[in-house]
Amino acid sequence: MAIEVGEHAPFLDQLGQEHRRTRLLPDPDPRDVTCTVISVDDHLVEPPHLFEGRVPARFAEQAPKVKRTHEGDEIWEYDGRLYRQVGLNAVAGKPKEDWLLQPTRFDEIRPGCFDVHARIKDMDIDGVWASLNFPSQITGFCGSVFARTKDQELGLAVTRAWNDWMFEEWHGSYPERLIPMGITWLTDPAIGAGEIRRNADRGFTAVTLPEQPHKLGLPSLFSGYWDPILQACEETDTVVCLHVGSTGLMAMPDDAPQLELGATLFGALSLVTCAEWLWSGIPLRFPNLKVALSEGGIGWVPMLLDRLDYMFAQSGYDVRQWPSKQMTPAEAVARSFWFCTIDDPSMWVVRDRIGVDHIMIESDYPHADSTWPDTQSFVRNRLGALPVEELRKVTHQNAAALFRHPLPAACLP
């Protein structure tokens, strides 16, 4: 994620007196591959050259740029603001004692974080066939940094440049290995819809949108503002991806341990997000829309479904707020939403309640939660007891179908 200097003071206070550590471990040996894996939640670190030659000439000097501070940190400068690159954003390949909150430089992280060719090598080490990559540093998980640009023409140009880079360099270098997901323009839904269609025409199958847009000062999901964007997604079969934390963490006291408490509440945040998208009526207005929730786990899903069923049967809310007579709210969740898990070991016994066809896995490279470089052994240990048909669905078939992404000629198991 990108942390703006001067913002999120309680979080940044936790940077403390940690000193810079630059150690990277040697490359791990490639892991034994016993299962085809598609990870539907990984991250890229935008490289310094991303915007060069991709914005109109009049914006060349205003586009985001990486600057070196007097302290030796590398930070993004854009639109009069400075953005730190927090170390925990890219810890893959570092000793755990070096997983620090302090700002980090490009020479202190694995090249696979920002170099596409090195990324494929790291995927091969991990035994991951294909990967869906969310933006992080200067972009925000859903393009929110660009959306609040003072000069909206500049913000739109930078948004389009990011998508062009994704298409040309990141996905374009390895189209079978990297699922094309774009961002879109958030402050004008007509323009945002046009950007989704532009991307879909060249093969993008996903877009990352804000979980709770009202937290960014944008119109809420209940306003109807987002309908042109969602209509474009439905018409182009573009999957809406909602990454936990894309509009901030759960509300917490300023003196709470922000990082630890915020991460603990990822599942609660995804539950709130799913409930808001459901009760906004979006699944009813756009019955063919597909929504995937990333990094919030699956443990909350049975609780939500149970609560919805009880409310619908017992409390009479259906008469006032749920206009459909064809399906219940819980049935709408089961049809329209997909759920992504890193590690929910207690939930596999109730996987049928969640819907095996709607569960996918994620490695979260290169974040602190990541299973890299041991995703293969993690899958064997956590999911090895599943029937082989279900194992195939969860590890690769569901993701390939949802994102219309090719599988290798021979899949395992």
N, C-alpha and C positions, 0 to 999 in steps of 0.2 A: 504494500500500500504506500501511498504518498502521504507524508505528514508535513503540513505546512508549518514553516517557522512562525511562531507566535500564536498558533492554534493548539488546542488540545493540551493545555498546560499540565493538568494532572498526569497525563500519559507521558509527556516529555520530561516531567520532573523525575520519572523513574529511570531516565538515562543515567542519572547519578554520576559517579566518578569512574565509571568503567573505562579502562584504557584500551587503546586500539590493539586488536590482535589480528594478524593477517594469515594465520596458518591455514593451509588447505591440505587435507589428507591425500595420499596418492590415489590414483584412480582405482576403484574396486575392480575385482575380477568380474567378468560377466556372469550373471546368475543363470542357473539351470532353468530352462523354460519348460514348464509343464502345463501351462494354460495360456491361451490367447487373452490378452488384457487390453481393453480400451479404458483409459483414464479420462473421465469427463470433468475433471477439475484439476488443472495444473495452472501455472502462472509463468508469464514471461516478464523479464525486466527490460523495459524499452532501452535499446542501445542509443548511444549519443548521436549517431548519424541518422536516426529514424526520419527526421523531418527535412533533411537536406535534399534539395531538389524536388520536394514533393508539395510545396506550397507555392502559390503565385509569388512572383518576384517581389511584389510590393510588401509581402509579409515575411520575407526571408529573415530580416533582422529581428522580427518580433516572435518568431516561432520558438518553441521551447528549446533551451540549450543547457548543456551541463557545464557548470562552473566549478572551479577548485577554490575552496576557501583558504584563508590564512592558516587555519588549523589542519589543513590537509584533507578535509572532507570534500566529497563531490556531491553537489546538489543541483537540482534542476531550477532554472530561473525562467519564469513565464508570467506574463501579464502583471508585472510588478510584484510578484510573489516569489518566495523561495520555498522549495520542497525538499525535505530531507529524504534520503533513502535509508530506511530503518533496517538495521542488520538482520533482525529476525525474518525479514521478507525473503532472504536468500541464504539459508544456512546449509543447504545440501553440500556434503563433502567437507564440512568443518567438524572438528572435535566438539562434543557437546559443551565443554567448558568455554568454548568460544562463541556460543550462541548468545549474542548480546543484543541489547536494544540500541546500542550506539549507532550513529550514522556509519555508512559503509561506502567503499569505493568499488569501482568495477574490477580493479586488480585484486580485490579481496574476496571475490565470489567466483564460483565455478563459471567458466565461459558458457556452459550450457544454459545458464540463466538468461543470457542475452544474445548468444550466437547460435543461429539455427543449426549449423552443421555440428557444433558441439552438443546441442540439445539432442539430436538424433543419436549421437554416440551414447549419451547418458540414458536415453530411452532403451537402447540396445543392452546396456549394462543391466538395466532394471527388468528387462523382459517385457516392456510395454510396447504393444504394436502401434497404437495410435493415441493421440492426446488432444484434448480441448484446452486451449490456453486463454485464461483471462488476462486482461491488462492489469498493470499494477502501478508502477511508480508515478509518472507524471500524469497519467491518464485517469486514475481512479478505476475501481472495478467495473464501472458502468459508463465511463466517459464524462463523469460529473465535473471534473476539473475544467475541461474544455467548455462545458455548457455555461459556466459562470464567467467566461471571459468578458471583460468590459466591452471590447469591440466584438460584437457578435459575428461580423463577417470573418474576422480572424479566427474566432473559435470554430466556426463551421469549416473553414479551410484546414485547420489543424485536425479536426475530426475526420475529414475526408482523407487527409494525408495519412493518418494512422491506418485507416482501412486500406488505402492503397499499399502501404508497407506490408500489412498483414497478407494481402493478396499476392503481392509481387515477390516478397522476400521470405516471409515466414512460411505461410502455407504453400506458396508457389514453388519453393525449393523442394518440398517433399509432400506433394498433394495426397499421397496415400497414407502418410503418417501423421499429418497435422490437420485437424478438423477446422475448417474456416469459420471463425466467429468474429463478427464485427461489433463496433459501437455505432450509435446513431446520435442525431442531433435532438436534444431533449427540450429545448425551449421554444420550438415551433413544431407541432405534431405533423403538419403537412410536409415540411422539409424533412423531418425525421422519417416519415413514411417513404418519401422519395429516396432517401439514402438506403433504407432497407431494400427497396426494390432494385436500386443500382447494384447493391452487393449481391442480391439473390440472382440477378441476371448473369453474374460472373461466377456463381457457384457457392456463395456463402450459404450455410445451412443453419446458422444460429446468430443471435444478437444478445448482448448482455444489457439488461435494463435495470433501473433502480428498484430495489425491493419495496421500499416505502418512500415514494417520491416526495411526499409532503415534508419529510424530514430534511430535504434539500431546499425547501422553500418553493418547490414546484407544486402544481395542482395535484390533489390526491387521486387515488385510484377510483374514488367514488364520484368524481366530477364529470366524467365523460371526456376529459381532455385527451386521454391517451388512446381513444378509440381509433383515430386514423393510423397510428403506429401499429396497434394490435391488428387492425384489419389488414394492413400490409403484411404483417407476419403470417396471418392465417392464409391469405391469398397465395403467398409464396412458399408456404410450408417452412417458414423460418422459426426455429425453436427459440422461445424466450428463456434465457438463462438468468436466474436470480442468484447472485452470490451473496452469502451471508456477510453482513457488514458493509455492503455496497452503499448504504446510506447512513452508516454509523452503527455503533453498538447499542445494546440496551441501555436505557437510562440508568446511571449509577451515581451514588454519592461521590463528590469530588475527592474525598479522602479514602475511598475504597481502592484496593489494588486493581487498577483499571484493566491491565492486560489479563491477569488471571481470572478475575470475575467476568470480564467480557467474553473470554474464550469459553468459560464454563457455561455461559448462557447462549452459545451458538444455537443449540437445539430449540431453546425457547424463542429465540428470534425468528427462526425458520417457521415455527408453529404460528407465531403472530403474522408473519408475512403470508403464509398460505391461507390463513383465515381471512385476512384482509382482501387478498385477491379473490377468494371465493365469494365473500359477501358483497364485494363490489359488483357482482353479477357478470364479471368478465367471462367466466366459463359458459354462461348461458347465452350471452350476446355473441360469443365467438366459439361455437361448439367444437370447431376443428383446431383451435389453438392448442399448442403444446407448450407446457411450462415445466422447466427443470429447476429444482432448488439445490444449490451446491453448498457443501461443507457444513450443513446443519445436521447431518446424520439422518437416521430413520427412526430413532427411538420414540420420537414424539408423534409419529404418524398414527399408530393404533389409538393413542389417547384422543387425538383430534377426531378420528372417525367414530370412536365410541361416543364422545360427547355430542357430535353432530347427530348421530342416530337417536340418542336419548332426547335431545332437544326437539328433534323433528317429531318423535312419537309422543312425547310427554307434555311439552311446554306450549305448543301452539304457535311457535314463532313462524312456522311455515306459511300461515295465513297472511301474516303481515309483511314478511320480508323475503319470502322465497316464492317467486311467481310460477315456477315450473311444476307441472303435474306429472311430467314424464320421468323425472329422476329426482332423487333426494340430494341434499347437499353432500352427503358422504359419497354418493355415487358420482357426483360431479368431480369431487376430488380424485376418486379412483380413475376416472376417465381422462382428466385434463392435466394431471400433475405427475411428474417423475421425480424420484427421490434418489439422492446420491449419498454414499457412505464411505468413510475411511475405515471406521472401526466401531461397530455396534454389536458386540458379541452376544448380548442377551436377546437380540431381536430376531435372530434367525428362526427361532421356534414359532414366531408369529408372522413369518414372512407372507403366509397366504392372506392374512388380514391386510397387510400393506399392499400386496399385489406383486408377485414375483416378476411379472412382465414390466413393472415400472420401477425396479430397483437397479441402480448402476453403481459402479465402484470408481473411486478416485484415489490418486496417489499424492496429490497436492504438492508436487515438486515445484519449487525448491523450498517450501515453507517448513516451519518447525514441526508441523503435524505430519510431514510427508513420510511415507513408507519407503521412499527411495533410499538405498538401492536394493531393498529386499522385498519389493512388492510381490514377487513370485512366491517366496516362502510365506509371506503374510497371507496370501490367498490360500495356499495349501493348508496353513494352520487354522485359519478362521473359517474357511468355506469348504474344506475338503470333505466334510460329512454330507454336503448337499447332494441330492441325486444329480447325476451328470447333466441331465437336461436342464435343470435349474442352474447349475454352475455355469453352463454355457451362456444362459440368458443374462445372468448377473454380471459376468466378467466381460462379455463382448457382444452378444447378440442383441440385447436391448439397446445398447448405445449405437451399434451399427444401424439398426432399424430407425431409431429416433432421428439420428443426424444424417441418415442416408449416406453412410460412409462405407467404403469398401473394406472387406476383410481379406486377409492373406489367402493364397490358394489353398493352403492346408491349415485348419484351425485345430488347436488343442484345447481340452482333451478330446 
